[in-house]
Amino acid sequence: MIHLREVSVEYPNGVRALSDINLTIEKGDFAFIVGATGSGKSTLLRLIYRELPPSNGNVIVDGEDITGLKPSQVPFLRRKLGIVFQDFKLLPQKNVWENVAYALRVIGTHPKDIRRRIGLVLDLVGLAHRCDSFPQELSGGEQQRAAIARALVNHPTILLADEPTGNLDPDTSWEIVQLLEQINIRGTTVLVASHDNQMVDRLKKRVIQLDSGCLVRDQDRGTYQHCEL
């Protein structure tokens, strides 16, 4: 599903964000990427949705080598992906229904299909009753649910979440991570960058740890802090 082969990223200022990363995420996996601020978590996700190219190595997503992808081809890659950010990135002038519909309208989806898909995805995230509300009228948790609905409405095979609970209280964070788990159970591959140790420890999924751009741990049913027994 996702393969990184000897991948490194070095920024123009000489900072090396990732070094010789070899990583495979199989179809249906749920994995956390953990590490301190600046360890390379967000950079790794940006490689997968082609926000930036690797300096060295190859990135393969859903069977396609995207390493040398042209800018004009990137939108077609992202149709396979759902992307969720810490700061939600909802359009303030559009209500929940319109925010979710926007992604489908851009690719020319038929209005009847848009209505059907939005109804299903808003039911899934528990926001059907808030479809007419604007982002500023929602709680932080509701805004993140709306962002997840928008990410899911195009039926992506992969969901990438970059610190999805970073601005939320512990109870709301747990609701969001349970929602991500349900999405994974339905068949979507889920990759979450997080520094939320309680969430990672509670869920006990695969944990991929980065330290100064290096992959230092890849553990099934792992915890945030790994202790050698």
Residue pairs with C-beta under 8 A, 6 or more apart in sequence:
1 25
1 26
1 27
1 29
1 61
1 62
1 157
1 158
1 189
2 23
2 24
2 25
2 48
2 60
2 61
2 62
2 158
2 189
2 191
3 23
3 24
3 25
3 58
3 59
3 60
4 21
4 22
4 23
4 24
4 44
4 47
4 57
4 58
4 59
4 60
5 22
5 57
5 58
5 59
5 60
6 20
6 21
6 22
6 56
6 57
6 58
7 18
7 20
7 21
7 22
7 23
7 47
7 54
7 56
7 57
7 58
7 59
8 16
8 18
8 19
8 20
8 21
8 54
8 55
8 56
8 57
9 16
9 17
9 18
9 40
9 43
9 47
9 52
9 54
9 55
9 213
10 16
10 17
10 55
11 17
16 213
17 40
17 43
17 213
18 40
18 43
18 44
18 47
18 54
18 210
18 213
18 214
19 212
19 213
19 214
20 57
20 214
21 44
21 57
21 214
21 215
22 215
23 44
23 208
23 215
23 218
25 31
25 189
25 191
26 189
27 157
27 189
28 184
28 187
28 189
29 189
29 190
29 191
29 206
30 180
30 181
30 184
30 189
30 190
30 192
30 205
30 206
31 190
31 191
31 192
31 205
31 206
31 207
31 208
32 192
32 193
32 194
32 200
32 203
32 205
32 206
32 207
32 208
32 222
33 41
33 44
33 45
33 191
33 192
33 193
33 194
33 208
33 209
33 210
34 41
34 193
34 194
34 195
34 200
34 207
34 208
34 209
34 210
34 224
35 41
35 195
35 209
35 210
35 211
36 195
36 211
37 195
38 212
39 210
39 211
39 212
39 213
40 210
40 212
40 213
41 162
41 193
41 194
41 210
42 162
42 163
42 193
43 52
43 213
44 193
44 210
45 160
45 162
45 191
45 193
46 52
47 53
47 54
47 59
48 59
48 61
48 81
48 158
48 160
48 191
49 77
49 78
49 81
49 83
49 160
50 66
50 69
50 74
50 77
50 78
53 67
53 68
53 69
54 67
57 67
58 65
58 67
59 65
59 66
59 67
60 66
61 77
61 80
61 81
61 158
62 80
62 157
62 158
64 77
66 77
69 77
79 107
79 154
79 156
80 156
80 157
80 158
81 156
81 157
81 158
81 159
81 160
82 148
82 151
82 152
82 154
82 156
82 158
82 159
82 160
82 188
83 151
83 159
83 160
83 161
83 162
84 144
84 147
84 148
84 151
84 159
84 160
84 161
84 162
84 164
85 147
85 162
85 163
85 164
86 162
86 163
86 164
86 166
86 167
87 167
88 135
88 143
88 144
88 146
88 147
89 147
90 99
90 135
90 143
90 146
90 147
90 150
91 98
91 99
91 102
91 135
92 134
92 135
92 136
93 134
94 102
94 134
95 131
95 132
95 133
95 134
96 122
96 127
96 130
96 131
96 132
96 133
96 134
96 135
96 138
96 146
96 149
97 118
97 122
97 131
97 132
99 135
99 146
99 150
100 118
100 121
100 122
100 146
100 149
100 150
100 153
101 114
101 118
101 153
102 150
103 150
103 153
103 154
104 113
104 114
104 117
104 118
104 153
104 154
105 114
107 154
109 117
117 153
117 155
118 131
118 149
118 153
119 128
121 149
121 152
121 153
122 128
122 131
122 149
124 149
124 152
124 182
124 183
125 145
125 146
125 148
125 149
125 152
125 179
126 145
126 179
127 142
127 145
127 146
127 149
130 138
130 142
130 146
133 142
135 143
135 146
138 146
139 172
140 167
140 168
140 169
140 172
141 168
141 172
141 175
141 176
144 164
144 165
144 168
144 172
144 176
145 176
145 179
148 164
148 176
148 179
148 180
148 183
151 159
152 159
152 183
152 188
156 188
157 188
157 189
158 188
158 189
158 190
158 191
159 180
159 183
159 184
159 188
159 189
159 190
159 191
160 191
160 192
161 180
161 190
161 191
161 192
161 193
161 194
162 193
163 193
163 194
163 195
163 196
164 176
164 177
164 180
164 192
164 194
165 172
165 173
165 176
165 177
165 194
165 196
165 199
166 194
166 195
166 196
168 176
170 198
173 196
173 198
173 199
174 199
174 202
177 192
177 199
177 202
177 203
180 190
180 192
181 190
181 203
183 190
184 190
194 200
197 224
197 225
200 207
200 222
200 223
200 224
201 223
201 224
204 221
204 222
204 223
205 221
205 222
206 218
206 219
206 220
206 221
206 222
207 217
207 218
207 219
207 222
207 223
207 224
207 226
208 215
208 217
208 218
209 215
209 216
209 217
209 218
209 219
209 226
210 216
217 226
219 226
